[in-house]
């Protein structure tokens, strides 16, 4: 970056200027930086660092580069698996009421910089479309240059970008402020919430506003995490009360819900590839690991304990509206109430010992093998509660798990809500030799 002749560009100073005057100042700074000339003022440090990355990475300052938009199906698949989906109500409540009056839009991007949700003033949405700032677009810094989404992802900090602080000239009529959102369970970066609008709407307080709402969203995730730990504790406590020796229940990130025989740590680091069976856990030694709804039971091995994998599942579909899966293992048993969709999926897998692909399940559920996005999202949810019991590629019950399927005594009462072609066929086609119990 070239030498400077003046002081650093100040946010309050440029926000107090007329928008055109501020744009002229910032464009002069950018032009001098690109030419290697003496700068009339130094760009803000976070902007200067971003420009250096752009120059080193070969991003063209005057060419509007755009990546391929995700298809609607690809976007929906990312939405379904993104934890950001859970906090959209918080983001909307904190940002949307003021966006129309402020002529701004709200954008939520995942950790790759892909725009998954976009809402706000209709005229600004149309202007954003012309810029390529659309749902499914890749707004990573290395693709489109310095901006509130991509630069915030790189720096892991809130960033506000005015006019010609954007490295690419086609973005100079815009101002944006983005703040990262992290998973409070493990600190993982989930994505960015950004508020953008025309240059005339710039205000230095926008960044503080967006950052505050992002922190509220993280607080919502923290509350949801504590609630999930409480649900896990409810399931685990009866099991732990019956166990000899030392054991604890942890969630998928290793946070402890309950323990017996030892003082519980807040969190236990789980090794990569963690799963059911006999596993070495650094702080605990060899553990027999069993799946629980929303987590794992870890029994620290001693002379009295051995393998802890689940050995049997009873899928009870005998009572309409009250379907359950009961898992049996060395430590005892626990039950999971099933939603109508999960009851359908587990029934199909119980009927298919060799397993089913996402396309095959989509055909059996919806009569449409192309609806794999919905199937994968639902299977992801049910596998969170039946980890170690269900496997994928293809989806199936684990080979060493015995599955008992309990049907209604009357064939017509099998999942009566369901319109899935495979379930309808089962109701009609099994009337002759219908057996209420089936063991795989």
C-alpha positions in Angstrom: 0.0 0.0 0.0 1.3 3.5 -0.9 2.4 6.2 1.6 -0.3 8.5 3.0 -0.4 12.3 3.0 -3.2 12.6 5.6 -4.9 11.0 8.5 -6.9 7.7 8.5 -10.4 7.9 7.0 -12.8 8.3 9.9 -16.2 6.7 9.9 -17.9 9.6 11.7 -16.3 12.1 9.3 -17.5 10.4 6.1 -20.9 9.7 7.5 -21.3 13.5 8.3 -20.5 14.3 4.6 -22.9 14.5 1.7 -23.0 11.0 0.2 -21.4 12.2 -3.1 -18.7 14.1 -1.2 -17.9 10.9 0.9 -17.9 8.8 -2.3 -15.4 11.2 -4.0 -13.1 11.1 -1.0 -13.1 7.3 -0.8 -12.8 6.9 -4.5 -9.7 9.1 -4.4 -8.2 7.0 -1.7 -8.9 3.8 -3.6 -7.6 5.1 -6.9 -4.3 6.3 -5.3 -3.9 2.9 -3.6 -4.4 1.0 -6.8 -2.0 3.3 -8.7 0.6 3.1 -5.9 0.5 6.9 -5.5 0.6 8.9 -2.3 -2.8 8.5 -0.5 -4.9 11.6 0.4 -5.9 9.7 3.5 -5.2 6.3 4.9 -8.0 3.7 4.5 -9.2 2.2 7.7 -7.0 -0.7 8.8 -9.5 -3.5 8.2 -10.2 -2.0 4.7 -6.5 -1.7 3.9 -5.9 -5.3 4.9 -8.7 -6.5 2.7 -7.4 -4.5 -0.3 -4.0 -6.1 0.2 -5.7 -9.5 0.1 -7.6 -8.6 -3.1 -4.4 -7.4 -4.8 -2.6 -10.5 -3.8 -5.5 -12.7 -4.9 -5.9 -11.2 -8.3 -9.4 -9.8 -7.8 -10.1 -7.3 -10.6 -11.0 -3.8 -9.2 -13.2 -2.9 -12.1 -14.7 -6.2 -13.2 -17.9 -7.4 -11.7 -17.1 -11.1 -11.1 -19.9 -13.4 -10.2 -20.0 -17.1 -9.3 -22.7 -19.5 -10.3 -25.9 -19.1 -8.3 -27.0 -22.1 -6.3 -30.1 -23.8 -7.7 -33.3 -23.5 -5.6 -32.8 -27.1 -4.5 -29.2 -26.5 -3.5 -30.1 -23.4 -1.6 -32.9 -25.2 0.2 -30.6 -28.0 1.2 -28.2 -25.6 2.8 -31.0 -23.8 4.5 -32.4 -27.0 6.0 -29.0 -28.0 7.6 -27.9 -24.6 8.6 -28.2 -23.7 12.4 -28.9 -20.1 11.2 -32.4 -21.3 10.3 -33.2 -21.5 14.0 -32.4 -17.9 14.6 -34.1 -16.2 11.7 -37.0 -15.1 13.9 -34.5 -13.2 16.2 -32.8 -11.6 13.2 -36.1 -10.6 11.6 -37.5 -9.2 14.9 -34.3 -7.2 15.5 -33.8 -5.9 12.0 -36.8 -6.0 9.7 -39.0 -3.4 11.4 -36.5 -0.6 10.6 -35.4 -1.8 7.1 -38.2 -0.3 5.0 -37.8 3.2 6.5 -34.0 3.0 6.3 -34.1 1.7 2.7 -32.0 -1.3 3.6 -32.2 -5.1 3.2 -31.1 -7.9 5.5 -29.0 -10.7 4.2 -28.0 -13.9 6.0 -25.1 -15.9 4.5 -23.5 -19.2 5.6 -19.9 -19.7 6.5 -19.0 -20.2 2.8 -20.4 -16.8 2.0 -23.5 -18.1 0.2 -26.6 -15.9 0.6 -29.4 -18.1 2.0 -32.0 -15.5 3.0 -32.6 -12.0 1.9 -35.5 -9.7 3.0 -36.3 -6.0 3.2 -37.4 -3.0 1.1 -38.7 -4.2 -2.3 -36.9 -1.4 -4.4 -33.6 -2.2 -2.7 -34.1 -5.9 -3.4 -34.5 -5.1 -7.1 -31.3 -3.0 -7.1 -29.5 -5.9 -5.3 -30.7 -8.3 -8.0 -28.9 -6.1 -10.6 -25.7 -6.3 -8.6 -25.9 -10.1 -8.2 -26.6 -9.7 -4.5 -29.2 -12.5 -4.6 -30.2 -15.6 -2.8 -27.8 -18.4 -3.8 -24.9 -16.0 -4.8 -21.4 -16.5 -3.5 -20.4 -13.3 -1.7 -17.0 -14.5 -0.4 -14.4 -11.8 -0.3 -12.1 -13.7 -2.7 -15.0 -13.7 -5.3 -16.5 -10.3 -5.1 -13.9 -8.2 -3.2 -14.2 -6.3 0.0 -17.8 -6.4 1.4 -19.7 -6.7 4.6 -20.4 -10.4 4.2 -17.1 -11.8 2.8 -14.8 -9.5 4.8 -16.6 -10.3 8.0 -16.1 -14.0 7.3 -12.4 -13.5 6.8 -11.7 -11.3 9.8 -14.3 -13.0 12.1 -15.2 -9.5 13.2 -18.0 -7.1 12.5 -17.2 -4.9 9.4 -18.8 -1.9 7.8 -17.9 -1.0 4.3 -18.8 2.4 2.7 -18.9 3.2 -1.1 -15.4 2.9 -2.6 -14.1 1.0 0.4 -15.6 -1.9 -1.6 -12.7 -3.1 -3.8 -14.8 -3.7 -6.9 -16.1 -0.5 -8.5 -19.6 -1.8 -9.3 -20.3 -1.9 -5.5 -19.5 1.8 -4.9 -23.1 2.9 -4.7 -23.7 0.7 -1.7 -23.0 0.6 2.0 -23.1 -2.5 4.1 -22.5 -3.7 7.7 -22.0 -7.4 8.5 -21.5 -9.2 11.8 -20.4 -12.9 12.2 -22.6 -15.4 14.0 -20.9 -18.2 16.0 -22.1 -21.4 17.4 -21.9 -21.0 21.2 -21.4 -24.7 21.7 -18.0 -24.9 20.0 -17.2 -21.4 18.6 -17.7 -22.5 15.0 -18.4 -19.7 12.6 -22.0 -20.3 11.2 -22.2 -17.3 8.9 -22.9 -13.6 8.8 -25.9 -11.3 9.1 -25.6 -8.2 6.9 -27.6 -5.0 6.4 -27.0 -3.3 3.1 -28.4 -0.3 1.2 -27.7 2.6 -1.1 -24.8 4.9 -0.2 -27.1 7.7 0.8 -28.4 5.6 3.7 -25.0 5.1 5.4 -24.8 5.7 9.1 -22.0 4.8 11.6 -24.5 3.3 14.1 -25.6 0.6 11.6 -22.7 -1.6 12.5 -23.4 -1.5 16.3 -27.1 -2.2 15.5 -26.3 -5.3 13.4 -23.7 -6.5 15.8 -26.2 -6.3 18.7 -28.7 -8.3 16.8 -26.1 -10.9 15.9 -25.2 -11.3 19.6 -28.9 -11.7 20.5 -29.1 -14.5 17.9 -26.1 -16.2 19.5 -27.9 -15.9 22.9 -30.9 -17.6 21.4 -28.7 -20.5 20.2 -27.2 -20.7 23.7 -30.7 -20.9 25.2 -31.6 -23.7 22.8 -28.4 -25.5 23.6 -29.2 -25.4 27.3 -32.7 -26.7 26.6 -31.3 -29.6 24.5 -29.0 -30.5 27.4 -31.9 -30.5 29.7 -33.8 -32.9 27.4 -30.7 -35.1 27.2 -30.5 -35.1 31.0 -34.1 -36.2 31.3 -33.4 -39.3 29.2 -30.0 -40.0 30.7 -30.7 -39.6 34.4 -32.7 -42.9 34.8 -30.0 -44.8 32.9 -27.2 -43.4 35.0 -29.0 -44.2 38.2 -29.0 -47.9 37.4 -25.3 -48.0 36.3 -22.4 -49.2 38.4 -19.1 -47.4 38.0 -18.5 -44.1 36.2 -20.5 -42.8 33.4 -21.7 -39.5 31.8 -24.1 -38.3 29.1 -22.8 -35.7 26.7 -24.2 -33.9 23.7 -22.6 -34.2 20.2 -20.2 -31.4 21.0 -19.1 -33.1 24.3 -21.1 -30.8 26.7 -22.0 -32.8 29.8 -25.7 -33.2 30.6 -25.3 -35.6 33.6 -22.8 -37.9 35.3 -22.5 -40.6 37.9 -19.4 -41.7 39.8 -17.2 -38.7 38.9 -17.2 -35.0 39.0 -18.4 -33.9 35.6 -16.4 -31.4 33.5 -18.4 -28.8 31.6 -17.2 -30.3 28.4 -15.4 -33.4 27.2 -13.3 -33.2 24.0 -14.6 -35.9 21.7 -12.2 -37.4 19.1 -12.8 -37.2 15.4 -15.0 -39.9 14.0 -16.7 -40.3 17.4 -19.4 -43.0 17.4 -20.8 -46.1 19.2 -18.6 -48.9 20.5 -15.3 -48.8 22.4 -13.7 -45.4 22.0 -10.6 -43.8 23.6 -11.6 -40.4 25.0 -8.5 -38.3 26.1 -9.8 -37.2 29.5 -11.5 -40.4 30.4 -9.7 -43.3 28.8 -11.5 -46.2 27.1 -15.3 -45.7 27.1 -18.2 -47.8 26.0 -20.3 -45.4 23.9 -24.0 -45.8 23.3 -26.3 -43.4 21.4 -29.0 -41.4 23.2 -31.5 -38.9 21.8 -29.5 -35.8 21.2 -26.2 -37.2 22.5 -24.1 -40.1 23.8 -23.8 -42.2 26.9 -20.1 -42.8 27.9 -19.4 -45.6 30.3 -15.8 -45.4 31.5 -14.5 -48.9 31.2 -13.3 -50.9 34.2 -13.4 -54.6 35.0 -17.2 -54.6 35.1 -17.9 -52.9 31.8 -17.5 -53.9 28.2 -18.9 -52.9 24.8 -21.8 -50.4 24.9 -23.2 -50.4 21.4 -27.0 -50.5 20.9 -28.2 -54.0 20.2 -31.9 -53.8 19.6 -34.6 -51.3 18.5 -38.3 -51.8 18.9 -40.3 -49.6 16.4 -43.8 -49.5 17.8 -46.4 -48.2 15.2 -49.3 -50.0 16.8 -51.2 -47.0 18.1 -52.2 -44.2 15.9 -50.6 -40.9 16.8 -48.4 -42.5 19.5 -45.4 -43.9 17.6 -42.1 -44.6 19.3 -38.6 -46.2 18.9 -37.1 -47.9 21.9 -33.4 -48.6 21.9 -31.8 -51.3 24.0 -28.1 -51.4 25.0 -25.9 -52.7 27.7 -26.9 -49.8 30.0 -30.6 -50.3 29.6 -33.2 -48.8 27.3 -34.6 -45.4 26.3 -37.5 -44.4 24.1 -38.0 -41.7 21.5 -41.4 -40.4 20.5 -41.7 -40.1 16.7 -43.2 -37.4 14.5 -45.4 -38.6 11.7 -42.7 -38.1 9.1 -40.0 -39.9 11.2 -42.4 -42.7 11.8 -42.9 -43.1 8.0 -39.1 -43.0 7.4 -38.3 -45.6 10.1 -41.1 -47.9 8.9 -39.7 -47.8 5.3 -36.2 -48.6 6.7 -37.5 -51.4 8.8 -39.1 -52.8 5.7 -35.8 -52.5 3.8 -33.0 -54.3 5.6 -30.5 -53.6 2.8 -31.2 -49.9 3.0 -32.6 -47.2 0.7 -30.9 -44.2 -1.1 -32.4 -40.7 -0.7 -33.9 -41.0 -4.2 -35.6 -44.3 -3.3 -37.0 -43.0 0.0 -38.3 -39.9 -1.9 -40.1 -42.1 -4.4 -41.6 -44.2 -1.5 -42.6 -41.1 0.5 -43.7 -38.7 -2.2 -43.9 -40.7 -5.4 -41.2 -38.3 -6.7 -37.5 -39.5 -6.6 -36.3 -36.0 -7.2 -37.3 -34.8 -3.7 -34.0 -35.8 -2.1 -33.4 -32.5 -0.4 -36.4 -33.0 1.9 -35.5 -36.6 2.6 -31.9 -35.8 3.5 -33.0 -33.0 5.8 -35.5 -35.2 7.6 -33.0 -38.1 7.9 -30.4 -35.7 9.3 -32.9 -34.8 12.0 -33.9 -38.3 12.9 -30.2 -39.5 12.9 -29.3 -36.9 15.5 -31.6 -38.8 17.9 -30.7 -42.3 16.7 -26.9 -41.8 16.1 -25.3 -45.2 15.9 -28.6 -46.9 15.3 -29.1 -45.6 11.8 -26.4 -45.4 9.1 -26.3 -43.8 5.7 -25.0 -44.4 2.2 -27.5 -46.1 2.0 -29.9 -45.1 4.8 -30.5 -48.2 6.9 -30.5 -49.6 10.4 -27.0 -50.6 11.5 -26.1 -54.2 10.7 -25.6 -55.3 14.3 -28.9 -53.9 15.5 -31.9 -56.2 15.7 -35.0 -54.4 14.6 -38.5 -55.4 15.9 -41.4 -53.7 14.1 -44.8 -53.7 15.9 -47.7 -53.0 13.5 -51.3 -52.2 14.3 -53.5 -55.3 14.6 -55.6 -54.0 11.7 -53.7 -53.2 8.5 -55.7 -50.1 7.7 -54.6 -48.5 10.9 -50.9 -48.4 9.9 -49.8 -44.7 10.0 -53.3 -43.6 9.0 -52.2 -40.0 8.3 -49.8 -41.1 5.7 -50.3 -40.7 1.9 -46.8 -42.1 1.1 -47.2 -44.6 -1.7 -45.2 -47.3 0.1 -47.3 -46.9 3.2 -50.5 -47.0 1.3 -49.4 -50.2 -0.5 -48.5 -51.7 2.9 -52.0 -51.0 4.2 -53.6 -52.6 1.2 -51.2 -55.4 0.4 -50.6 -57.1 3.7 -54.2 -57.7 4.8 -53.9 -61.5 4.1 -50.8 -62.5 6.0 -50.6 -59.5 8.3 -48.4 -60.1 11.4 -48.4 -57.4 14.0 -44.8 -58.2 15.0 -41.9 -58.5 12.6 -38.2 -59.0 13.6 -35.3 -58.3 11.3 
